Amino acid sequence: MDLLNGPWQRELGRLPWGVVLLVCAIAGFGLVVLYSAAGGSLYPWALKQGVRFAIFLIGALMLAMVRPERWLELAWPIYGVLLVALLGVELVGAVKGGSQRWLNLGFMEFQPSEMMKLAIVLVLARYYQYIPKGYESRPDVLLPALALIAAPVGLVMLQPDLGTALSIMFGGIVVLFLAGVRLWIFGAATAAVAAMLPIAWNLLHDYQRNRVLIFLDPESDPRGAGYHITQSKIAIGSGGISGKGFLQGTQSHLDYLPELHTDFAFATMAEEWGLLGGLAVIILYGLVLAWGIRTAMGATSQFQRLLSLGLMATLFFYLAINMMMVMGLAPVVGIPLPLISWGGSAMMTVMILLGLVMGVARANRQANG
């Protein structure tokens, strides 16, 4: 009885269990989508994804029990280890599908770039924790912060993995903005990037340039490079308001829709559940994002505030780019839909992200008694 009324019970009670239920609801609906994508079978995706989620959920709850101050201490070592791992990918990384993104650790294949999406937010939140107010935009402060972003982005671009590189860059820039870097600097940087677009265009790989061209005009090659986007829009549009019904999708079940269980899982879902199903998923995600923002606003330190907001921005990037991608509003960059698309690495990243923010929420409740 003493154990049940001890400190562990109090700490568990401070966890945001309402958000845990929201996350379970999203992941559960994802399992339904994967079950349908396999033609009404738990194999090969739904069952494995469910087991993964259960394991990662336990891991997220364990991370939430760690004091945020501990992550403050570990920010530099985590960033350093992952940066070395990215260098290792360039030297001895495994090649799959024409990309070199994985390190073979013997018992598993590890993708350091996935974890770097979180590490860049962690290290920049740590960096700006100790920067005095008003010093954020000084060159001697800003240049090291930009170098922290540029190093992993450059290494990930070499793999090549444009989607992950953009995600790392987005998370880093959001933290700079939230830390107080002046707006005119972002404006000047945007103008500089625009001026360098012709050079950047020539540096892209052929398949990356094709993705941009197809995004602008998918009908130019409807059976080739534009096939994914064309079929995705047909699937979403054919779902209408309420969808064709569970297990009744035609684009997916007749193999017209490629990558129906990974990058285009939202299109698979929208065909069967329609606009109403899509809105339900967006609302659930929106509730999670709103919780993360409220958690950041109640944080007791600059580090915890920047960490929570930066991680929520990273989650939003996942959501926005994937949904825009499947609707033809953004180029196809290989970013999965969190908790719904098939894939262990992406789900692990998202669950770690949520675990860290839940840790801040727990600390807030502890500070407020």
ROMARGU-979240 format. One record per residue (C-alpha): chain; x, z, y. Coordinates in nm, 3 decimals. Last residue first. Layout:
N
SITE   kette         x         z         y
SITE       A         X         Z         Y
...
# end
This chain:
369
SITE   kette         x         z         y
SITE       A     0.187    -0.673     2.182
SITE       A     0.239    -0.954     2.430
SITE       A     0.604    -0.995     2.327
SITE       A     0.505    -1.011     1.960
SITE       A     0.238    -1.270     2.035
SITE       A     0.491    -1.483     2.220
SITE       A     0.745    -1.443     1.938
SITE       A     0.487    -1.568     1.689
SITE       A     0.416    -1.871     1.907
SITE       A     0.791    -1.939     1.933
SITE       A     0.820    -1.926     1.554
SITE       A     0.519    -2.155     1.525
SITE       A     0.714    -2.402     1.741
SITE       A     1.007    -2.391     1.498
SITE       A     0.780    -2.428     1.194
SITE       A     0.602    -2.724     1.351
SITE       A     0.930    -2.911     1.398
SITE       A     1.042    -2.817     1.046
SITE       A     0.711    -2.957     0.919
SITE       A     0.756    -3.279     1.116
SITE       A     1.111    -3.335     0.991
SITE       A     1.014    -3.263     0.628
SITE       A     0.725    -3.508     0.655
SITE       A     0.954    -3.781     0.787
SITE       A     1.210    -3.728     0.512
SITE       A     0.955    -3.710     0.229
SITE       A     0.759    -4.028     0.287
SITE       A     0.403    -4.153     0.253
SITE       A     0.218    -4.173     0.585
SITE       A    -0.037    -3.900     0.663
SITE       A     0.159    -3.592     0.771
SITE       A     0.309    -3.774     1.071
SITE       A     0.230    -4.147     1.101
SITE       A     0.549    -4.333     1.015
SITE       A     0.793    -4.499     1.262
SITE       A     0.926    -4.833     1.134
SITE       A     0.983    -5.014     1.463
SITE       A     0.698    -5.267     1.468
SITE       A     0.665    -5.367     1.833
SITE       A     0.399    -5.191     2.043
SITE       A     0.032    -5.254     2.127
SITE       A    -0.040    -5.448     1.806
SITE       A    -0.286    -5.192     1.674
SITE       A    -0.049    -5.077     1.396
SITE       A     0.231    -5.032     1.650
SITE       A     0.022    -4.845     1.905
SITE       A    -0.078    -4.595     1.637
SITE       A     0.281    -4.554     1.516
SITE       A     0.426    -4.534     1.869
SITE       A     0.176    -4.277     1.993
SITE       A     0.191    -4.046     1.693
SITE       A     0.567    -4.031     1.650
SITE       A     0.620    -4.002     2.026
SITE       A     0.364    -3.718     2.038
SITE       A     0.564    -3.531     1.772
SITE       A     0.881    -3.574     1.981
SITE       A     0.696    -3.454     2.291
SITE       A     0.580    -3.149     2.094
SITE       A     0.943    -3.081     2.003
SITE       A     1.053    -3.104     2.365
SITE       A     0.768    -2.882     2.483
SITE       A     0.848    -2.611     2.228
SITE       A     1.225    -2.620     2.274
SITE       A     1.205    -2.638     2.653
SITE       A     0.978    -2.331     2.666
SITE       A     1.180    -2.138     2.408
SITE       A     1.507    -2.204     2.589
SITE       A     1.363    -2.123     2.932
SITE       A     1.253    -1.784     2.802
SITE       A     0.936    -1.580     2.735
SITE       A     0.718    -1.866     2.619
SITE       A     0.351    -1.864     2.723
SITE       A     0.355    -2.216     2.866
SITE       A     0.540    -2.338     2.555
SITE       A     0.272    -2.199     2.322
SITE       A     0.000    -2.359     2.534
SITE       A     0.181    -2.693     2.501
SITE       A     0.211    -2.654     2.125
SITE       A    -0.158    -2.563     2.092
SITE       A    -0.253    -2.873     2.292
SITE       A    -0.039    -3.087     2.060
SITE       A    -0.208    -2.943     1.750
SITE       A    -0.553    -2.995     1.903
SITE       A    -0.462    -3.353     1.992
SITE       A    -0.354    -3.422     1.634
SITE       A    -0.695    -3.309     1.512
SITE       A    -0.866    -3.516     1.782
SITE       A    -0.663    -3.825     1.688
SITE       A    -0.757    -3.787     1.321
SITE       A    -1.128    -3.753     1.406
SITE       A    -1.105    -4.051     1.640
SITE       A    -0.962    -4.268     1.361
SITE       A    -1.235    -4.160     1.121
SITE       A    -1.506    -4.238     1.376
SITE       A    -1.350    -4.576     1.457
SITE       A    -1.370    -4.680     1.092
SITE       A    -1.330    -4.469     0.782
SITE       A    -1.239    -4.740     0.528
SITE       A    -1.057    -4.987     0.753
SITE       A    -0.929    -4.710     0.980
SITE       A    -0.754    -4.531     0.692
SITE       A    -0.559    -4.834     0.574
SITE       A    -0.476    -4.917     0.937
SITE       A    -0.346    -4.562     0.988
SITE       A    -0.136    -4.594     0.671
SITE       A     0.044    -4.893     0.826
SITE       A     0.397    -4.749     0.839
SITE       A     0.376    -4.592     0.493
SITE       A     0.088    -4.633     0.245
SITE       A    -0.035    -4.978     0.350
SITE       A     0.319    -5.114     0.378
SITE       A     0.173    -5.467     0.373
SITE       A    -0.202    -5.530     0.423
SITE       A    -0.328    -5.832     0.227
SITE       A    -0.286    -5.652    -0.104
SITE       A    -0.651    -5.688    -0.217
SITE       A    -0.698    -5.312    -0.198
SITE       A    -0.562    -5.286     0.156
SITE       A    -0.738    -5.577     0.325
SITE       A    -1.051    -5.507     0.120
SITE       A    -1.119    -5.140     0.184
SITE       A    -1.400    -4.997    -0.028
SITE       A    -1.223    -4.693    -0.172
SITE       A    -1.408    -4.470     0.079
SITE       A    -1.648    -4.671     0.292
SITE       A    -1.635    -4.989     0.495
SITE       A    -1.575    -4.803     0.819
SITE       A    -1.802    -4.605     1.055
SITE       A    -1.760    -4.788     1.385
SITE       A    -1.600    -5.114     1.272
SITE       A    -1.363    -5.109     0.977
SITE       A    -1.306    -5.484     1.006
SITE       A    -1.117    -5.432     1.331
SITE       A    -0.866    -5.193     1.176
SITE       A    -0.801    -5.419     0.876
SITE       A    -0.779    -5.737     1.087
SITE       A    -0.542    -5.564     1.329
SITE       A    -0.317    -5.458     1.041
SITE       A    -0.327    -5.806     0.888
SITE       A    -0.205    -5.966     1.210
SITE       A     0.058    -5.698     1.275
SITE       A     0.213    -5.726     0.931
SITE       A     0.198    -6.107     0.913
SITE       A     0.372    -6.170     1.245
SITE       A     0.717    -6.213     1.090
SITE       A     0.592    -6.473     0.843
SITE       A     0.238    -6.587     0.775
SITE       A     0.109    -6.540     1.131
SITE       A     0.424    -6.682     1.298
SITE       A     0.332    -6.767     1.658
SITE       A     0.010    -6.568     1.621
SITE       A     0.200    -6.242     1.670
SITE       A     0.286    -6.336     2.031
SITE       A     0.438    -6.052     2.237
SITE       A     0.479    -5.825     1.933
SITE       A     0.619    -6.121     1.741
SITE       A     0.886    -6.168     2.006
SITE       A     0.975    -5.796     2.001
SITE       A     0.992    -5.785     1.621
SITE       A     1.194    -6.106     1.614
SITE       A     1.453    -5.951     1.845
SITE       A     1.487    -5.660     1.601
SITE       A     1.521    -5.900     1.305
SITE       A     1.799    -6.088     1.484
SITE       A     1.995    -5.772     1.560
SITE       A     1.992    -5.649     1.918
SITE       A     2.306    -5.675     2.133
SITE       A     2.188    -5.995     2.303
SITE       A     1.870    -5.823     2.418
SITE       A     2.070    -5.527     2.549
SITE       A     2.267    -5.763     2.775
SITE       A     1.948    -5.924     2.909
SITE       A     1.790    -5.577     2.948
SITE       A     2.075    -5.443     3.163
SITE       A     1.891    -5.472     3.495
SITE       A     1.588    -5.298     3.346
SITE       A     1.812    -5.017     3.219
SITE       A     1.960    -4.974     3.567
SITE       A     1.614    -4.964     3.726
SITE       A     1.500    -4.702     3.475
SITE       A     1.815    -4.496     3.541
SITE       A     1.751    -4.508     3.916
SITE       A     1.393    -4.391     3.865
SITE       A     1.504    -4.117     3.627
SITE       A     1.758    -4.001     3.885
SITE       A     1.492    -4.015     4.158
SITE       A     1.283    -3.769     3.954
SITE       A     1.529    -3.483     3.982
SITE       A     1.644    -3.304     3.666
SITE       A     1.426    -2.994     3.633
SITE       A     1.459    -2.876     3.272
SITE       A     1.135    -3.054     3.189
SITE       A     1.283    -3.392     3.283
SITE       A     1.605    -3.330     3.090
SITE       A     1.401    -3.211     2.790
SITE       A     1.190    -3.527     2.803
SITE       A     1.505    -3.739     2.818
SITE       A     1.639    -3.581     2.498
SITE       A     1.316    -3.624     2.303
SITE       A     1.285    -3.988     2.412
SITE       A     1.646    -4.067     2.324
SITE       A     1.610    -3.922     1.975
SITE       A     1.285    -4.115     1.921
SITE       A     1.439    -4.436     2.057
SITE       A     1.729    -4.405     1.813
SITE       A     1.483    -4.338     1.529
SITE       A     1.289    -4.657     1.604
SITE       A     1.600    -4.871     1.660
SITE       A     1.759    -4.793     1.325
SITE       A     2.077    -4.997     1.263
SITE       A     2.288    -4.809     1.125
SITE       A     2.481    -4.880     1.448
SITE       A     2.183    -4.779     1.662
SITE       A     2.194    -4.437     1.494
SITE       A     2.555    -4.386     1.605
SITE       A     2.478    -4.484     1.964
SITE       A     2.173    -4.258     1.984
SITE       A     2.374    -3.970     1.832
SITE       A     2.646    -3.989     2.102
SITE       A     2.423    -4.092     2.396
SITE       A     2.206    -3.779     2.395
SITE       A     2.487    -3.522     2.410
SITE       A     2.668    -3.752     2.655
SITE       A     2.364    -3.741     2.885
SITE       A     2.380    -3.361     2.883
SITE       A     2.754    -3.371     2.957
SITE       A     2.683    -3.604     3.254
SITE       A     2.401    -3.392     3.399
SITE       A     2.591    -3.068     3.457
SITE       A     2.907    -3.202     3.624
SITE       A     2.694    -3.465     3.798
SITE       A     2.461    -3.205     3.954
SITE       A     2.099    -3.266     3.858
SITE       A     2.028    -2.936     3.679
SITE       A     2.207    -2.715     3.935
SITE       A     1.895    -2.601     4.121
SITE       A     1.819    -2.313     3.886
SITE       A     2.133    -2.194     3.709
SITE       A     2.223    -2.367     3.378
SITE       A     2.233    -2.118     3.090
SITE       A     1.911    -2.212     2.910
SITE       A     1.985    -2.574     3.000
SITE       A     2.236    -2.616     2.715
SITE       A     2.023    -2.433     2.457
SITE       A     1.723    -2.653     2.534
SITE       A     1.961    -2.950     2.515
SITE       A     2.088    -2.834     2.174
SITE       A     1.742    -2.782     2.024
SITE       A     1.592    -3.104     2.161
SITE       A     1.883    -3.307     2.024
SITE       A     1.863    -3.117     1.694
SITE       A     1.500    -3.210     1.635
SITE       A     1.541    -3.588     1.639
SITE       A     1.885    -3.528     1.484
SITE       A     1.710    -3.414     1.165
SITE       A     1.580    -3.765     1.101
SITE       A     1.916    -3.921     1.189
SITE       A     2.088    -3.713     0.922
SITE       A     1.912    -3.895     0.633
SITE       A     2.004    -3.706     0.314
SITE       A     1.997    -3.852    -0.036
SITE       A     1.957    -3.576    -0.291
SITE       A     2.131    -3.383    -0.571
SITE       A     2.455    -3.580    -0.536
SITE       A     2.483    -3.552    -0.159
SITE       A     2.441    -3.927    -0.101
SITE       A     2.434    -3.976     0.274
SITE       A     2.167    -4.210     0.405
SITE       A     2.116    -4.446     0.699
SITE       A     2.297    -4.773     0.629
SITE       A     2.032    -5.042     0.668
SITE       A     1.997    -5.375     0.483
SITE       A     1.711    -5.252     0.269
SITE       A     1.915    -4.959     0.146
SITE       A     2.285    -4.893     0.214
SITE       A     2.433    -4.554     0.124
SITE       A     2.663    -4.395     0.380
SITE       A     3.041    -4.372     0.335
SITE       A     3.192    -4.435     0.678
SITE       A     2.897    -4.497     0.909
SITE       A     2.690    -4.231     0.732
SITE       A     2.980    -3.990     0.767
SITE       A     2.971    -4.035     1.145
SITE       A     2.603    -3.942     1.132
SITE       A     2.698    -3.637     0.923
SITE       A     2.953    -3.535     1.186
SITE       A     2.676    -3.551     1.447
SITE       A     2.451    -3.352     1.215
SITE       A     2.710    -3.077     1.174
SITE       A     2.773    -3.061     1.549
SITE       A     2.405    -3.042     1.640
SITE       A     2.345    -2.762     1.391
SITE       A     2.657    -2.573     1.505
SITE       A     2.557    -2.606     1.874
SITE       A     2.198    -2.488     1.827
SITE       A     2.273    -2.196     1.592
SITE       A     2.275    -1.916     1.850
SITE       A     1.961    -2.040     2.025
SITE       A     1.803    -2.088     1.684
SITE       A     1.860    -1.717     1.622
SITE       A     1.703    -1.630     1.955
SITE       A     1.386    -1.805     1.835
SITE       A     1.346    -1.524     1.575
SITE       A     1.297    -1.658     1.222
SITE       A     0.951    -1.596     1.072
SITE       A     0.837    -1.944     1.176
SITE       A     1.112    -2.090     0.958
SITE       A     0.952    -1.922     0.654
SITE       A     0.613    -2.064     0.751
SITE       A     0.768    -2.411     0.780
SITE       A     0.932    -2.377     0.436
SITE       A     0.601    -2.277     0.277
SITE       A     0.445    -2.582     0.441
SITE       A     0.735    -2.799     0.321
SITE       A     0.672    -2.699    -0.042
SITE       A     0.296    -2.754    -0.020
SITE       A     0.349    -3.084     0.162
SITE       A     0.589    -3.211    -0.100
SITE       A     0.347    -3.127    -0.380
SITE       A     0.069    -3.311    -0.199
SITE       A     0.290    -3.613    -0.135
SITE       A     0.381    -3.629    -0.503
SITE       A     0.013    -3.621    -0.601
SITE       A    -0.096    -3.879    -0.341
SITE       A     0.176    -4.140    -0.392
SITE       A     0.224    -4.297    -0.735
SITE       A    -0.018    -4.191    -0.864
SITE       A    -0.317    -3.982    -0.764
SITE       A    -0.533    -4.289    -0.822
SITE       A    -0.827    -4.450    -0.645
SITE       A    -0.676    -4.788    -0.571
SITE       A    -0.333    -4.656    -0.469
SITE       A    -0.427    -4.687    -0.101
SITE       A    -0.736    -4.476    -0.174
SITE       A    -0.531    -4.184    -0.301
SITE       A    -0.290    -4.232    -0.009
SITE       A    -0.580    -4.208     0.239
SITE       A    -0.720    -3.898     0.064
SITE       A    -0.373    -3.742     0.070
SITE       A    -0.356    -3.808     0.444
SITE       A    -0.690    -3.632     0.486
SITE       A    -0.531    -3.329     0.324
SITE       A    -0.228    -3.357     0.554
SITE       A    -0.451    -3.358     0.862
SITE       A    -0.663    -3.067     0.733
SITE       A    -0.353    -2.870     0.630
SITE       A    -0.211    -2.914     0.980
SITE       A    -0.536    -2.790     1.132
SITE       A    -0.540    -2.492     0.894
SITE       A    -0.184    -2.401     0.993
SITE       A    -0.293    -2.433     1.355
SITE       A    -0.560    -2.169     1.300
SITE       A    -0.306    -1.953     1.120
SITE       A    -0.094    -1.917     1.432
SITE       A     0.148    -1.655     1.293
SITE       A     0.118    -1.305     1.439
SITE       A    -0.052    -1.171     1.126
SITE       A     0.252    -1.269     0.922
SITE       A     0.463    -1.049     1.150
SITE       A     0.230    -0.752     1.107
SITE       A     0.220    -0.798     0.729
SITE       A     0.598    -0.817     0.716
SITE       A     0.628    -0.499     0.924
SITE       A     0.444    -0.283     0.668
SITE       A     0.076    -0.233     0.589
SITE       A     0.085    -0.427     0.261
SITE       A     0.423    -0.272     0.176
SITE       A     0.287     0.079     0.238
SITE       A     0.000     0.000     0.000
# end
